[in-house]
């Protein structure tokens, strides 16, 4: 029942996505209607996903986290899509903002598809870990794209904060190696959840530290490069765990 409701609501959200993209080229009224409709649909989708997560029972919190993370990814993608739609409104077809809009729509659909795959995998204990890892790999790739963009962070932090966040990567790496050795689904799910947070925190701290007022252009470039290399190395590790 939960799965059917999630599927139905997710399909409605995909339709809303199409209306948002087409709305950029039409009137402000149509755009506002599409934005309101998608906001209502994501609220409904969040509710049915939460019900689905609750139905798993409190003895499986890691899988509940996987489901909640999946809906959070969809919500974030929708927020980015609405922002891109506003930026592209009334612009010509060859304007750079139109390409950003198409990119945001693609991420949106990818994340909805990922949610549906996760919901399906939750029903099959033998594939839960694999699916959670696949979703985490996709999430980290999306976070890396944001990290590599020219967008300046809203706030800066100290280099010490960035160093502190690398400890999470060390812990997550040990967990990933252990999961690769045990091949137990619950270990893989826990690794997926921990990896997601560790890499995201590291990328955020690294970018914020690289834009600190005391940091030179040369040091900033090096910090951003090493942040990228660390993430790519970690993604390779997760791909190996997935293969195992």
N, C-alpha and C positions, 0 to 999 in steps of 0.2 A: 504493500500500500504506500509506504513512504517513498519507495523507489519510483513508483508510477507518478506520484505527485511531484517529485523532484524533476523527473523527465519532462512532464507536461509544462511545468513552470520554466524550466531551462529552455525549452523550445520557444516559449513566449518571449523570453529574454533575447534570444537570437533574432526574433522578428523585430523586437524593439531596437536592436543593434542596427539592423538594416534601415529602419526608419530614421535613426539618428544620423547615419551616414548620408542618406538621401536628403534629410532635413537641412543639411549644411548648404545645399544649393537652392532651397526653397525659402518660404517666408519665416519670419521670426516666430509667428504663432505656431506653425507646424513643428518648428524646432523645439519650442517650449513644451508642446504637447508630447513629443517623442521623449524628451528628457524626463517629464513628469511620469509618463507611462513606464519608462525603464526604472525609475526610482521606486515606483510602486511594486514592480515585478521583482526587483532584487530584494526588497523587503520580504515579499512572500517566499522567495527562494531561500533566503536565510532562515526563515521560520521552519520550512519543511526539512531543510538540511539539519537544523538543530534537533528537530523531532527524530529524525533518522539516527543522529548521533546518540541521542538519549536512549533510543530503543536498543542500542548495543549493550547497555548496562554498564555500571561503574567498574566492573572487573576488567574492562578493556579500554582504559583511558587513552592509550597511545593511538588507537584506531580512531577514537573520537576526535583527537587532535588533528589527525590526517584529514578527516571530513571538514572540520571547522577551518583548517588552513585552506582547503580547496575553495570554500565559499568566500573566504577573505581575499583570495587571489582574484576571483571573479568580480568582487565588489571594487577592488583597487583598479582592475582593468576598466570597469565601467566608469569610474571616476575620471580616469585618464582619457577615456574615449569622449566623455562629455566635455572635458577641457579642450581636447583636440577639435571637437565639433564647433565649439564656440570660437576657436582660433581660425577655423576654416570657413566660417559662415560668410556667405556672399563674396567669397574670393573666387578668382578665375580657376579653371580646371588645372592649369599648369603651375599654380602657386605652390611653393614648398609646403605650406600648411595642409594642402590636400594630400600630399604624400604622407605627412605625419598622421593625418586622419585615417588613411588606409592602413597604415602600420598599426595604429591603436585598435582599429576594428579587427585586424588579424589576430592581435594578442588577445582581444576579448573572446573571439570565437575559440581560439586555442585553449583558453582557460575554462570556458564552458565545457568544451569537449573533455578536458582533463578532469573536471568535476564529475561528469557522467561516467567516465572510465573508473574513477575512484569509487563512486557509488556502486557500480557493478562489481568491482573487485572486493568490496567490503563483504559481500554475500558469500565469497569464496575464500575461505581461510588460507588456502594454498597459494593464492596470488596477492594477498593483501600487502605483504612486504615489498614484493616486486613493484606493484603499482605505486606504493608510497614513495619508493626510491625514484621511479620514473618521474613522478610529479615534482619531487624535490629537485631533480636535475633540471627540469624545465623551468622551475621557479628561479633557480640560481642563474641560469642563462639569461633570463629576463632581467634579473637584478644587475647582472654584469653589463648588460646593454645600457641600463640607466646610469651605472657607474662610469661607463666610458663616454657618455654623452657630454656635451659642452656645458650642460646645465650646472650652474654654481649652487652649492648647498645653501640652504637658508641660514644655517648657523655654522660656526667653526668650533673645533675642539682642539685640545692640546695633543701633541705627539704622544704623550704618556697614555692618553686614553686609547689611542690607536694601538699602542703596544699591548695595553691591557686586554684589548679585544682579540688579539692573536692567540691568547691562551685558550679561548673557546675553540679555535681551529685545532689546536693540539689535542684537546680532550675529544673533540668530534672525530679526529683522525684515528685515535686509539679505539674509539667505539666502532668505527667503520671497519677497521682491521679485525676486531673481535667478531663482528657480525659476519664478515667474509669467511672467517674460520668456522663459526658455529652453523651458519646457514639457517638459523631458526628465524621464522617469520617475525616473531615478536622483537628479536634483536635488530632485524633489518628495519622494521617500522620505527623503532626508537632511534636508530641511526639517522633515518630520513628526517625525522622531526628535529633532532639535535643539529644535524648538518645545516638544515634550512636556516635556523636561527643563528648559528655560529658564523656562517658565511655572510649572511645579511648584515649582522652587527659589525663584522670586520670591514665590509665594504663601506658602510655608512661612516664608521669612525675614521677609516683611511681617507676618504674623500674630504670629510670635515677637517681633519688634521692637515691635509695637503693645502687647504685654502686658508690656513691660519695666517694672520697678518705678518708674523715673523718668518714665514717660510718663503724662500726664494723660488723663482720660476723653475730653476734647474732641479731643486729638491722636490718641488711639486710633481714635476714630470716623472722623476724617479719613483716617488711614492705611489703615484697612479699606475706606473708600469708594474711595480712589484705587487700591488694589489690585484692587478689583472692576472699576473703570472701565478700568484698564490691560488686564485680562484680556479684558473684553468687546471692547475695541478690537482686541486681538490676534486674537480669535476672528473678528472681522469681516474682518480681513486674510486669515486662512486660508480663510474662505468665498469670498473673491474669487479666491484662487489656485485653489481647487477649481473655481470657475466657469470660469476661464480654461482 
